[in-house]
Amino acid sequence: MRRRKKSKSENAAAEKPPNKSAGTKSLAGKRLTNAQRSAYFSRREAAKVLRTVLQGDSRRLAVASIKSLVYGPSVRNKRATYALVCETLKHLSIIKDVLGASNVLTGKWKRQEELMYIVTYDILFGQEDALVGDAEKFLLLRKVALQSALARLLVRRGVKKVNELITPHDSQKCRYVRVNTLKMDVDSALIELMKQYKVVKDDMIPDLLVCPPGTDLHDHPFVKTGIVFLQGKASSMVAASLGPKPGWEVIDACAAPGNKTVHLAALMNGKGKVIACELDKGRFKYLKHTVELAGATNVHVMHDDFLNLSPEDPLYSKVRAILLDPSCSGSGTALDRLDHLLPSSANAGTHDALDMDRLQKLANFQKKALEHALRFPAVERIVYSTCSIHQIENEDVISSLLPFATSCGFELEMVLPQWPHRGLPVVAGSEKLLRTDPVKDKEGFFIAMFARAGKEDHSVKSQMEGNTSSRPRRTRRRSNLFFKMFRTMRYAKLYSAKKR
Ligand SMILES: C[S@@+](CC[C@H](N)C(=O)[O-])C[C@H]1O[C@@H](n2cnc3c(N)ncnc32)[C@H](O)[C@@H]1O
């Protein structure tokens, strides 16, 4: 694709970053402190994230969450950038109002409106002392106009303080830390973290630790070196449900940023192979970074469309499990994604035609991907998961594929039986499906599992210990053999019917 040529004025508006040469840190000849320099870059990085988020929101596209954009490898000053994006979003309607009423933005700066929002936030509510840069200079010269527009807004709305214009949101959510057992065992990580934080083991997922709400581990050396991953409970349930054994070959069909990929690798003790497939180029880089960080040497990353992986290809003839966590609306993690801060949340609860169209398109892809997964001949388990609360992306996908799955020898398998919240009763076997509750559990996930080749013990304990079944080995081997013959015959029949 050809790049659009920048107009003269856009080029003029593009700023030169501060130099850092021979020990001199300067911007337009002025010496900068480290704080000024780092604040300058944070504002530009925050503006870039804000642009992606706002553009996605206006088109109702499922872009990555603010957290995943900020905590990706390309952002340097992650904590400051994240705080700046969130605070600017919280104040966005006020900032827009103030900028509109004061009429300070000329054409040149209007084209960098996200940077203008960020700088305005810092001038009115943030850290004014570190304001260096052309955009900052431009708005600082208009500070009085901005302040009086804000004062008029408060009078108009009949409030005394800005805080009264912001809707509070309670996100008292426990923080979860998944121990990467490829690098450290759970007990050692727990002992080490307990020196600084209140941490306990999760009651269900053996490699998961729980911290109180508000615990911030982003800058902890364990996080930076991949000893632990900041991964929620529901997200950690997915690979644990699949329960791959060491030595297996497994496909992670839609893998980036790779949290579940490296969880699979850890559950397999680094033995066997995880084929992690990702379509998006930018997210593929992120996936590679996660895999490297985790030290997951048994992961083979692929930049490809999962639908292009042929089930007949001998490369995949030994694949025994597939984790399918396809693109979804992300509606179950809206609180985590801070969607309530986005402009479109004003219409929350109403589904317009655009939303329905988008959900339908997502569901069409989800069905296609699940059908594709069901076609791999040696696969015994498939876990399908979303972070959506919508039936159309969850139970409806399962229900529409159930007849095909049955014809391939699959059955719905109970996912984590000890979990109380099950699927919506709109499909046969809904009690085997798992949902987490966006209010009670603070995130809405959905997990379904298909299994074939006899009854296996899918309790998490057994999955984590690498047991296969409680039945005697010989019986198991025999029934597996019988099933494999049956499945091959059935599959050949099905495939030739399809080709015809
Ligand atoms: C929900 S995210 C996966 C999150 C990931 N499982 C994790 O836990 O870190 C879905 C991913 O699937 C990718 N994707 C979408 N369509 C795909 C396709 N046809 N083949 C492979 N990847 C695809 C998206 O780019 C996105 O990165």
The ligand as an SDF file (V2000), in Angstrom:
LIG
                    3D

 27 29  0  0  0  0  0  0  0  0999 V2000
   -8.3850  -12.4460   21.3110 C   0  0  0  0  0  0  0  0  0  0  0  0
   -6.8610  -12.2300   20.5390 S   0  0  0  0  0  0  0  0  0  0  0  0
   -5.9240  -13.5880   21.1560 C   0  0  0  0  0  0  0  0  0  0  0  0
   -5.3600  -13.3450   22.5380 C   0  0  0  0  0  0  0  0  0  0  0  0
   -4.3550  -14.4060   22.9010 C   0  0  0  0  0  0  0  0  0  0  0  0
   -4.9380  -15.7280   22.8480 N   0  0  0  0  0  0  0  0  0  0  0  0
   -3.7750  -14.1790   24.3100 C   0  0  0  0  0  0  0  0  0  0  0  0
   -4.3550  -14.6870   25.2680 O   0  0  0  0  0  0  0  0  0  0  0  0
   -2.7560  -13.5140   24.4380 O   0  0  0  0  0  0  0  0  0  0  0  0
   -7.2070  -12.7710   18.9150 C   0  0  0  0  0  0  0  0  0  0  0  0
   -5.9950  -12.7220   17.9940 C   0  0  0  0  0  0  0  0  0  0  0  0
   -6.3230  -13.4540   16.8120 O   0  0  0  0  0  0  0  0  0  0  0  0
   -5.7110  -12.8290   15.7150 C   0  0  0  0  0  0  0  0  0  0  0  0
   -6.4070  -13.3260   14.5060 N   0  0  0  0  0  0  0  0  0  0  0  0
   -7.5750  -12.9040   13.9860 C   0  0  0  0  0  0  0  0  0  0  0  0
   -7.8920  -13.6210   12.8980 N   0  0  0  0  0  0  0  0  0  0  0  0
   -6.9180  -14.5430   12.7370 C   0  0  0  0  0  0  0  0  0  0  0  0
   -6.6770  -15.5820   11.7940 C   0  0  0  0  0  0  0  0  0  0  0  0
   -7.5180  -15.8160   10.7840 N   0  0  0  0  0  0  0  0  0  0  0  0
   -5.5700  -16.3380   11.9370 N   0  0  0  0  0  0  0  0  0  0  0  0
   -4.6970  -16.1180   12.9560 C   0  0  0  0  0  0  0  0  0  0  0  0
   -4.8620  -15.1270   13.8720 N   0  0  0  0  0  0  0  0  0  0  0  0
   -5.9570  -14.3580   13.7660 C   0  0  0  0  0  0  0  0  0  0  0  0
   -5.9010  -11.3570   16.0210 C   0  0  0  0  0  0  0  0  0  0  0  0
   -5.0140  -10.5650   15.2790 O   0  0  0  0  0  0  0  0  0  0  0  0
   -5.6270  -11.3200   17.5110 C   0  0  0  0  0  0  0  0  0  0  0  0
   -4.2810  -11.0790   17.7670 O   0  0  0  0  0  0  0  0  0  0  0  0
  1  2  1  0
  2  3  1  0
  2 10  1  0
  3  4  1  0
  4  5  1  0
  5  6  1  0
  5  7  1  0
  7  8  2  0
  7  9  1  0
 10 11  1  0
 11 12  1  0
 11 26  1  0
 12 13  1  0
 13 14  1  0
 13 24  1  0
 14 15  1  0
 14 23  1  0
 15 16  2  0
 16 17  1  0
 17 18  1  0
 17 23  2  0
 18 19  1  0
 18 20  2  0
 20 21  1  0
 21 22  2  0
 22 23  1  0
 24 25  1  0
 24 26  1  0
 26 27  1  0
M  CHG  2   2   1   9  -1
M  END
$$$$
